[in-house]
């Protein structure tokens, strides 16, 4: 059974860099797209970006210049860095697996990490 | 800002049929991208409910069904159950956003 677990700092100060990592257990890392998604009360769910097994990335244009997504295939992990955070980046962040055979639907999700940015 | 619009809330009594609409445009749903639906219970991560417009992952009850037509999609819950009270989101992709994933605004389903 596939499990996706995420971890990272939950409290940041404005201008710092958000850093989260997601580990994939019990399933293949290859052949899927690995995404980061965040959720705020005001803006709902927002897709941040994705990386495939080969390392190609695609990011939301609204965040593109601040986002870096990377992967470590030897550890079945992928990571998110979002620099120069502000209070507007306060959200619950999720990692998720995108399945090509399911039309790029997100079929497995991490448990979520609440990230709070203080001024 | 979501590019897929859903009604903020729908409600029904147990056993009733309810539907949730997801309205997009020619750059997302109308461009041929598949629509997926997620259920989110309070304090938990979204769960995939419907993928590829109308397919259910294993373990999802058959009272949930999805459809797509033109620039819109719908999720139907037939035989509403108390445990179906949750938030529901549609999701697709958008060519105007360089192929980015896009989510709907979300719908709260209340079982009366």
Interface residues (C-beta under 8 A of the other chain):
Chain A: X35 X37 X43 X44 X45 X46 X47 X50 X58 X59 X60 X61 X94 X99 X102 X103 X104 X105 X106 X107 X109 X110 X111 X112
Chain B: X1 X2 X34 X36 X38 X44 X45 X46 X47 X48 X51 X52 X53 X55 X57 X89 X91 X93 X97 X98 X99 X100 X101 X102 X103 X104 X105 X106
